[in-house]
Amino acid sequence: MGAGVVIWVVSGLPQVAAWVSGRAAFDRRSLVWIASYAAFAIAFRIASTPGRPVARRAAALVVQSGAALVARALGDTGFEGALLCVVAGEAPLLMGEKTGLRWLVAQVAAMATVDLVSAVHGRAKFFSALAYAGFQLFAFGASRLAVREAQGRAELARVHAELLATRELFADSTR
């Protein structure tokens, strides 16, 4: 969760700096950017809280993707694509490997589309979408590895408990 918060803060700082320095105008579009950026944070908090129902956490993941895409479309810096890397890292944990991978592909396609049709970004930023696609794939893979490792540890613990029980039975039978 800590890394997600850091990425959220760092991806928004360039936009705030652009407003403060006057390199970007602060207008109605900026207010929508702020709302989507805040919605991402709230949805991230919901999605990363383990005690919540999985369906609610998955819905929060959908909100995160949408908010990140809106922020990407309206931002002047393009760093908002990093938010989608956070979502890609959460996807296998909440949706499973196959559904998460489909989500990742849809998310990358949506980001590329946003960059192609956005008046702010245009085709020049489209190539940053390809870079962010690689980062998202890496985050997805790292989370997938963590899930598989946890499953492997659980299986090892089960087999170990079975082995201890068998050893105990064998000891009882030899007595």
N, C-alpha and C positions, 0 to 999 in steps of 0.2 A: 504494500500500500504506500509505503514511503516513497518509493521510486515513482509511482504514479503521480503523487502530489508534486514532487520535484519537477517532473516533466510538465505538469499542468502549469506550474508557476513560470518555468523557464520558457515555455512556448508562448505565454502571454506577455512577457516582459518586453519583447521587441515592439509589439503593437502599442503598448502603453508608452514606451519611449518615443515612438513615432508621433503620437499625439502630443506628448509633452514638449518635444523639440519643434513641433510645427511642421514636420515632414509629411504628416497625414492630417487631413481635416477631421475634426470631431463633429459629426453630424448625426442624423437619424440612423444611418447605417451603423454607426459606431455603437449606438444604444442597443441595436439588435445583436451586434457582435458581443457586447458585454453580457446580454441576457443569455446568449447561447454558451458563452464561456462559463458563466455561473451555473447554468443548467448542467453542463458537463460535470462540474465539480460535485454538485448535489447527487447526480446519478452515479458518479464514481463512488461516492461514499456509500450509497445504497448497494451497489453491485459488489463492493468489496467487504461488506459486513457479513461474516459467515453465518450468523444465526438467522438471517432472513430467509424466507422461502425462496427456493431456486427460481420459481416462475417470476417472482418480483425482481430478483437479481438479474435475470435474463432480460426482463423488460427495461430495467435500468441500463443495461448494455446497449439496447436499441436506442434509447434516449441519448446515451453518450455518443454513439456513432452519428446520429442526426445532428446533435449539437456541434460536434467537431466539424462536420461537413459544412454547416452554416457558418461557423467561425472561419473556416478555411475560405469559403466563398467571399466573405465580406472583409476579411483581414487584408492588410496591406503588406504584410511581411512574408506570409507563406509558412511560418513556423507551426501553424496550427495542425499541420499534417502529423506532427509528433503525437498529438492526442489520439490519433487513430492507431498508433503503435501501442498505446496503453490498452485500447480496446482489443487489439489483436492478441495481446498477452493474456487478457482475461478470458477470451472466447473459449479456448479449450477447457478451462477450468469450470466454466458455467454451462457450456453447450455440448461439451464432448468434442472429440477429435473431428469427426466427419462434418457435423453441423457447423462447428467452429471454422473449419476450412472453407466451407461454402460461404459462410459469413465473411470471411477474410477476402475471398475473391469478389464478392458483391461490394464490399467496402472499398477495395482498390479500384474497381470499375467506377464506382460513384465518385471517388476522389478525382480520378482522371477526367470524368465527365464534367465535374464542377470546374476543374482547371481549364478545360477546353472551351466551355461556354461562358465563363466568368469574364465580365468586362474588366475586372480588376487584375486578374492573372493573365488570361490569354494563353496562347500556345507556348510562350517562353517558360511559364511555370509548369507546363505539362511534364517536363522532364524531371522536375522535383517530385512529382507524383510517382514517377518510376523509382526514384531513390527511396521515397517513403514506403513504397511497396516492398522493397527489399528489407527495410527496417521492420516492417510489419511481419513479414515472413520470418525474420529472425526471432522476434518477440513471440510469435506463435509457436515456433519450434522449441524455444526455450521452455515455454509453459507446458507444451506437450511432453517434453522430456521430464519435467517435474512431475506431471501427472503419472506418467509411466513409472517413474522411480518410486513414487508413493504406492502405486499398485504393486510393484515388485516387493517393496518392504512389507506390505500387508500380507502378501502371499508367503513371503519368507517367514514371517511371524506365525502364520497359520501352520505351515509345515513344521516349524520348530516346536510349536505346542503339540502337534500330532506326534512328533518324534519323542518328546518328553513323556507323553501319555503312553506310548508304546513301550518305552524303556521302563516305565513304572509297572506296566502290565507284565513285562518280561521278568522284572525283579520279583514281583509277587508270585509268578508261576514257578520260579526257580526255588523259592523258599518252600 
